[in-house]
Amino acid sequence: MDDAELQQRAARIKLLLMDCDGVLTDGRIWILENDEDQKAFHTRDGLGIELLHRAGLRSGIISGRISSALERRAQSLGVAFLWQGREDKRQAFADTLAQAAVGHEEVAFVGDDLTDLPLMNL
């Protein structure tokens, strides 16, 4: 793919979807005494998502795990779509595209794990 084609594809993007663990975090999860999970999010990711929203794009997270920390982080960043507990992420992806009224060519997905491969292949 040449630079011009890559720029054309990128210009069509209206929605950024992401996995959480290993994408918005360094992949570590702390299990606390009360059985809650704790994650560490990077502030630079937050600034990037804020700038993305200012540019008129929307964002969403599809995670295989359930975490109150992720829920709080997504809310603080203004993430429009949040799906948790989705090991097979394809249905959440399809539901998000329908709710956002966008097609596959208007979505960028960032993942880091085997469970993300089906979405990255789309």
Z-matrix of the N, CA and C atoms (Angstrom, degrees):
N
C 1 1.454
C 2 1.532 1 107.61
N 3 1.328 2 116.42 1 128.84
C 4 1.463 3 119.34 2 179.89
C 5 1.531 4 110.61 3 -86.20
N 6 1.322 5 116.17 4 170.29
C 7 1.464 6 121.76 5 -176.09
C 8 1.527 7 112.37 6 -59.89
N 9 1.317 8 117.87 7 -40.15
C 10 1.462 9 121.26 8 -178.57
C 11 1.530 10 110.51 9 -64.20
N 12 1.323 11 116.61 10 -42.90
C 13 1.467 12 120.00 11 179.11
C 14 1.525 13 110.97 12 -66.61
N 15 1.324 14 116.50 13 -40.16
C 16 1.459 15 120.85 14 177.53
C 17 1.526 16 110.99 15 -62.25
N 18 1.317 17 117.67 16 -42.45
C 19 1.465 18 121.16 17 178.37
C 20 1.522 19 111.37 18 -65.19
N 21 1.320 20 117.96 19 -38.35
C 22 1.469 21 121.41 20 177.40
C 23 1.523 22 110.72 21 -64.00
N 24 1.322 23 116.28 22 -43.71
C 25 1.468 24 119.93 23 178.59
C 26 1.524 25 110.53 24 -63.72
N 27 1.320 26 117.31 25 -44.42
C 28 1.466 27 121.51 26 -179.16
C 29 1.524 28 111.30 27 -64.43
N 30 1.312 29 117.96 28 -35.09
C 31 1.471 30 121.58 29 -179.23
C 32 1.527 31 111.77 30 -65.63
N 33 1.320 32 118.31 31 -22.58
C 34 1.469 33 121.69 32 179.83
C 35 1.525 34 112.93 33 -82.08
N 36 1.329 35 118.53 34 -12.31
C 37 1.458 36 121.91 35 -174.99
C 38 1.527 37 110.81 36 -67.53
N 39 1.346 38 115.60 37 128.44
C 40 1.460 39 122.85 38 177.10
C 41 1.524 40 112.28 39 -119.97
N 42 1.337 41 115.98 40 -14.94
C 43 1.458 42 120.95 41 -173.99
C 44 1.522 43 109.98 42 -142.54
N 45 1.329 44 116.33 43 129.95
C 46 1.451 45 122.48 44 174.12
C 47 1.520 46 108.00 45 -106.68
N 48 1.331 47 116.66 46 119.92
C 49 1.462 48 121.90 47 174.15
C 50 1.521 49 108.53 48 -110.99
N 51 1.333 50 115.11 49 143.86
C 52 1.463 51 120.41 50 -175.58
C 53 1.511 52 110.88 51 -140.60
N 54 1.315 53 115.31 52 152.84
C 55 1.450 54 122.69 53 161.56
C 56 1.532 55 105.80 54 -75.97
N 57 1.308 56 117.72 55 171.32
C 58 1.464 57 119.86 56 177.75
C 59 1.520 58 111.79 57 -104.90
N 60 1.335 59 117.54 58 -68.67
C 61 1.455 60 121.37 59 -173.33
C 62 1.527 61 110.50 60 -65.38
N 63 1.316 62 115.55 61 121.42
C 64 1.451 63 121.46 62 -178.42
C 65 1.520 64 113.17 63 91.08
N 66 1.315 65 117.32 64 -12.15
C 67 1.470 66 121.63 65 176.73
C 68 1.530 67 109.04 66 -109.58
N 69 1.309 68 117.01 67 -57.16
C 70 1.466 69 121.43 68 176.40
C 71 1.528 70 111.99 69 -91.08
N 72 1.324 71 116.47 70 -9.04
C 73 1.465 72 122.05 71 177.75
C 74 1.525 73 108.07 72 -128.56
N 75 1.321 74 115.78 73 175.28
C 76 1.466 75 119.54 74 176.19
C 77 1.522 76 111.78 75 -84.78
N 78 1.322 77 117.09 76 6.09
C 79 1.455 78 121.88 77 176.58
C 80 1.513 79 114.14 78 94.83
N 81 1.315 80 117.58 79 -10.24
C 82 1.474 81 119.48 80 179.10
C 83 1.523 82 110.15 81 -84.50
N 84 1.332 83 114.76 82 146.66
C 85 1.460 84 121.95 83 175.72
C 86 1.523 85 107.44 84 -131.26
N 87 1.318 86 116.74 85 125.64
C 88 1.445 87 121.38 86 176.85
C 89 1.521 88 108.17 87 -94.44
N 90 1.314 89 116.89 88 129.28
C 91 1.464 90 122.29 89 175.46
C 92 1.528 91 106.43 90 -97.42
N 93 1.316 92 116.39 91 114.24
C 94 1.453 93 121.82 92 -176.14
C 95 1.531 94 110.95 93 -84.58
N 96 1.326 95 116.12 94 166.84
C 97 1.464 96 122.24 95 -178.65
C 98 1.523 97 113.02 96 -55.88
N 99 1.325 98 117.30 97 -33.35
C 100 1.468 99 120.93 98 -177.84
C 101 1.528 100 112.35 99 -88.68
N 102 1.352 101 117.55 100 16.02
C 103 1.466 102 125.29 101 179.64
C 104 1.522 103 113.85 102 70.95
N 105 1.328 104 117.71 103 7.45
C 106 1.458 105 121.08 104 172.64
C 107 1.521 106 109.22 105 -77.28
N 108 1.329 107 116.48 106 149.79
C 109 1.453 108 121.55 107 173.19
C 110 1.523 109 108.40 108 -94.32
N 111 1.308 110 116.74 109 148.36
C 112 1.451 111 121.09 110 174.25
C 113 1.520 112 108.49 111 -129.73
N 114 1.315 113 116.17 112 138.87
C 115 1.454 114 122.50 113 -179.22
C 116 1.521 115 108.81 114 -126.04
N 117 1.304 116 116.13 115 158.05
C 118 1.465 117 121.13 116 176.11
C 119 1.524 118 108.14 117 -113.47
N 120 1.317 119 116.13 118 119.53
C 121 1.460 120 122.53 119 178.58
C 122 1.525 121 108.90 120 -101.64
N 123 1.313 122 116.43 121 146.61
C 124 1.466 123 120.15 122 -178.72
C 125 1.530 124 109.65 123 -93.20
N 126 1.331 125 116.12 124 136.95
C 127 1.460 126 120.74 125 -178.68
C 128 1.526 127 111.91 126 -65.13
N 129 1.327 128 117.74 127 -30.07
C 130 1.463 129 119.36 128 179.87
C 131 1.519 130 111.95 129 -65.13
N 132 1.333 131 117.01 130 -36.27
C 133 1.462 132 119.39 131 174.96
C 134 1.528 133 109.95 132 -61.51
N 135 1.323 134 115.56 133 -41.28
C 136 1.460 135 120.12 134 -179.91
C 137 1.516 136 111.72 135 -61.84
N 138 1.319 137 117.04 136 -43.00
C 139 1.463 138 120.42 137 178.08
C 140 1.523 139 110.13 138 -63.98
N 141 1.317 140 116.84 139 -42.23
C 142 1.463 141 120.14 140 178.38
C 143 1.517 142 112.36 141 -60.27
N 144 1.326 143 116.64 142 -42.22
C 145 1.466 144 120.42 143 179.21
C 146 1.521 145 109.94 144 -68.13
N 147 1.322 146 117.69 145 -39.01
C 148 1.466 147 120.68 146 176.52
C 149 1.531 148 110.75 147 -60.70
N 150 1.321 149 117.08 148 -44.42
C 151 1.470 150 120.66 149 178.34
C 152 1.523 151 111.33 150 -64.86
N 153 1.318 152 116.83 151 -37.22
C 154 1.465 153 121.82 152 175.88
C 155 1.527 154 110.21 153 -59.33
N 156 1.335 155 116.61 154 -46.04
C 157 1.463 156 120.98 155 179.11
C 158 1.528 157 111.32 156 -64.75
N 159 1.323 158 116.89 157 -40.04
C 160 1.476 159 120.13 158 178.05
C 161 1.525 160 111.52 159 -61.60
N 162 1.330 161 116.20 160 -30.20
C 163 1.467 162 121.42 161 179.43
C 164 1.530 163 111.80 162 -79.83
N 165 1.342 164 117.23 163 -0.90
C 166 1.454 165 120.70 164 175.72
C 167 1.519 166 115.06 165 96.20
N 168 1.323 167 117.83 166 4.48
C 169 1.454 168 120.67 167 177.62
C 170 1.520 169 109.83 168 -91.86
N 171 1.320 170 115.66 169 158.81
C 172 1.463 171 120.95 170 175.47
C 173 1.519 172 109.08 171 -109.45
N 174 1.332 173 115.11 172 165.99
C 175 1.456 174 119.77 173 -179.05
C 176 1.518 175 110.52 174 -137.69
N 177 1.324 176 114.43 175 160.69
C 178 1.449 177 120.98 176 177.47
C 179 1.512 178 110.47 177 -155.75
N 180 1.334 179 114.86 178 160.53
C 181 1.458 180 121.75 179 -179.87
C 182 1.520 181 108.09 180 -128.97
N 183 1.323 182 115.38 181 133.51
C 184 1.463 183 122.20 182 174.72
C 185 1.521 184 106.40 183 -122.17
N 186 1.324 185 116.96 184 112.06
C 187 1.458 186 121.41 185 -174.71
C 188 1.520 187 111.19 186 -121.52
N 189 1.312 188 115.54 187 143.59
C 190 1.456 189 120.54 188 176.01
C 191 1.519 190 112.59 189 -77.52
N 192 1.309 191 117.44 190 -19.94
C 193 1.466 192 122.56 191 -179.52
C 194 1.524 193 109.98 192 -102.72
N 195 1.327 194 114.82 193 163.72
C 196 1.464 195 121.89 194 175.01
C 197 1.519 196 107.56 195 -112.51
N 198 1.334 197 116.19 196 129.10
C 199 1.452 198 120.48 197 -175.74
C 200 1.518 199 110.66 198 -150.02
N 201 1.321 200 115.36 199 128.19
C 202 1.468 201 118.65 200 175.60
C 203 1.530 202 110.29 201 -68.47
N 204 1.336 203 117.08 202 -29.53
C 205 1.468 204 120.03 203 177.32
C 206 1.524 205 110.18 204 -63.48
N 207 1.323 206 117.30 205 -42.06
C 208 1.458 207 120.60 206 177.85
C 209 1.524 208 110.67 207 -64.46
N 210 1.311 209 116.66 208 -41.07
C 211 1.463 210 119.89 209 178.75
C 212 1.523 211 110.87 210 -59.70
N 213 1.322 212 116.71 211 -45.09
C 214 1.471 213 120.51 212 178.39
C 215 1.519 214 111.70 213 -64.73
N 216 1.335 215 117.35 214 -41.86
C 217 1.468 216 120.69 215 -179.45
C 218 1.521 217 110.77 216 -65.47
N 219 1.319 218 116.88 217 -44.68
C 220 1.462 219 120.89 218 179.94
C 221 1.527 220 110.66 219 -61.44
N 222 1.314 221 116.70 220 -42.02
C 223 1.467 222 120.32 221 179.14
C 224 1.522 223 110.75 222 -64.66
N 225 1.338 224 117.10 223 -42.85
C 226 1.466 225 119.52 224 -178.21
C 227 1.527 226 111.84 225 -66.62
N 228 1.334 227 117.21 226 -27.12
C 229 1.461 228 120.77 227 179.76
C 230 1.527 229 113.07 228 -88.90
N 231 1.322 230 117.82 229 -8.28
C 232 1.453 231 120.28 230 -177.95
C 233 1.513 232 113.37 231 75.78
N 234 1.329 233 116.61 232 28.83
C 235 1.463 234 121.43 233 178.21
C 236 1.527 235 108.36 234 -66.54
N 237 1.324 236 116.45 235 128.60
C 238 1.468 237 121.30 236 -173.70
C 239 1.520 238 113.49 237 -77.97
N 240 1.326 239 118.19 238 -30.78
C 241 1.460 240 121.72 239 -174.44
C 242 1.518 241 109.35 240 -130.44
N 243 1.325 242 116.99 241 126.21
C 244 1.455 243 121.45 242 178.68
C 245 1.522 244 109.34 243 -134.47
N 246 1.315 245 114.83 244 120.63
C 247 1.463 246 122.43 245 176.53
C 248 1.522 247 107.63 246 -121.87
N 249 1.322 248 117.02 247 126.96
C 250 1.454 249 121.37 248 178.40
C 251 1.529 250 110.03 249 -124.01
N 252 1.321 251 115.72 250 156.91
C 253 1.460 252 120.87 251 178.66
C 254 1.516 253 112.88 252 71.29
N 255 1.329 254 117.45 253 30.03
C 256 1.464 255 122.52 254 -175.93
C 257 1.524 256 110.30 255 -112.35
N 258 1.334 257 117.44 256 87.34
C 259 1.465 258 119.15 257 177.66
C 260 1.521 259 110.80 258 -67.79
N 261 1.332 260 117.99 259 -40.82
C 262 1.465 261 121.71 260 171.28
C 263 1.525 262 105.37 261 -94.87
N 264 1.302 263 115.59 262 102.91
C 265 1.462 264 120.89 263 -170.22
C 266 1.522 265 113.80 264 -85.77
N 267 1.318 266 118.00 265 -3.16
C 268 1.469 267 120.71 266 -174.61
C 269 1.526 268 112.96 267 -63.50
N 270 1.334 269 118.24 268 -40.07
C 271 1.461 270 119.49 269 -179.54
C 272 1.524 271 111.59 270 -68.78
N 273 1.331 272 117.05 271 -40.49
C 274 1.473 273 120.22 272 176.51
C 275 1.519 274 110.36 273 -62.30
N 276 1.333 275 117.10 274 -38.97
C 277 1.463 276 121.62 275 177.10
C 278 1.524 277 110.01 276 -61.61
N 279 1.334 278 117.54 277 -48.98
C 280 1.468 279 121.58 278 179.97
C 281 1.524 280 111.00 279 -62.40
N 282 1.324 281 117.33 280 -42.60
C 283 1.472 282 120.77 281 179.24
C 284 1.525 283 111.04 282 -63.81
N 285 1.328 284 116.85 283 -39.07
C 286 1.466 285 120.74 284 179.28
C 287 1.520 286 110.68 285 -65.05
N 288 1.323 287 117.26 286 -45.20
C 289 1.466 288 120.03 287 178.66
C 290 1.522 289 110.95 288 -59.99
N 291 1.332 290 116.89 289 -40.60
C 292 1.468 291 120.43 290 179.07
C 293 1.530 292 110.51 291 -65.58
N 294 1.337 293 117.48 292 -46.07
C 295 1.465 294 120.63 293 -179.82
C 296 1.521 295 112.15 294 -65.69
N 297 1.317 296 116.71 295 -35.84
C 298 1.469 297 121.28 296 -178.44
C 299 1.524 298 112.05 297 -84.17
N 300 1.330 299 116.40 298 -9.91
C 301 1.473 300 122.16 299 -178.53
C 302 1.531 301 111.43 300 56.17
N 303 1.343 302 115.20 301 48.95
C 304 1.461 303 121.19 302 176.43
C 305 1.524 304 109.16 303 -129.02
N 306 1.320 305 115.72 304 158.26
C 307 1.450 306 121.69 305 177.02
C 308 1.517 307 111.09 306 -99.36
N 309 1.334 308 115.94 307 170.48
C 310 1.465 309 121.37 308 -179.14
C 311 1.534 310 112.56 309 -53.71
N 312 1.319 311 116.74 310 -37.50
C 313 1.466 312 120.25 311 -176.64
C 314 1.526 313 112.68 312 -73.24
N 315 1.337 314 117.23 313 -6.12
C 316 1.462 315 121.72 314 -179.77
C 317 1.526 316 112.30 315 -106.53
N 318 1.345 317 116.30 316 10.90
C 319 1.460 318 122.01 317 -176.27
C 320 1.522 319 110.19 318 -122.82
N 321 1.319 320 115.73 319 136.93
C 322 1.460 321 122.15 320 168.83
C 323 1.519 322 106.65 321 -111.81
N 324 1.318 323 116.89 322 134.36
C 325 1.466 324 121.20 323 178.43
C 326 1.517 325 109.24 324 -121.18
N 327 1.342 326 116.16 325 134.50
C 328 1.457 327 122.27 326 178.18
C 329 1.527 328 107.97 327 -119.05
N 330 1.319 329 115.80 328 122.07
C 331 1.452 330 121.54 329 177.96
C 332 1.509 331 110.12 330 -139.92
N 333 1.335 332 116.04 331 174.34
C 334 1.461 333 119.46 332 -177.35
C 335 1.525 334 113.62 333 -144.05
N 336 1.315 335 118.31 334 10.89
C 337 1.452 336 119.33 335 -171.06
C 338 1.523 337 110.62 336 -139.80
N 339 1.321 338 116.82 337 169.46
C 340 1.465 339 121.30 338 179.91
C 341 1.524 340 112.31 339 -58.27
N 342 1.331 341 117.14 340 -36.97
C 343 1.470 342 119.53 341 -179.84
C 344 1.530 343 112.28 342 -68.57
N 345 1.329 344 117.01 343 -13.22
C 346 1.465 345 121.31 344 178.86
C 347 1.531 346 112.56 345 -91.29
N 348 1.328 347 117.05 346 -14.88
C 349 1.469 348 120.04 347 -176.04
C 350 1.527 349 114.14 348 -56.62
N 351 1.341 350 119.79 349 -43.38
C 352 1.477 351 117.82 350 179.23
C 353 1.532 352 113.12 351 -56.92
N 354 1.332 353 117.40 352 -38.17
C 355 1.461 354 120.20 353 179.90
C 356 1.528 355 111.34 354 -75.12
N 357 1.319 356 116.67 355 -38.00
C 358 1.463 357 119.47 356 178.34
C 359 1.529 358 110.28 357 -65.32
N 360 1.319 359 117.68 358 -32.47
C 361 1.466 360 121.26 359 178.36
C 362 1.530 361 112.09 360 -70.64
N 363 1.348 362 116.60 361 -25.64
C 364 1.470 363 119.01 362 177.49
C 365 1.506 364 110.74 363 -68.06
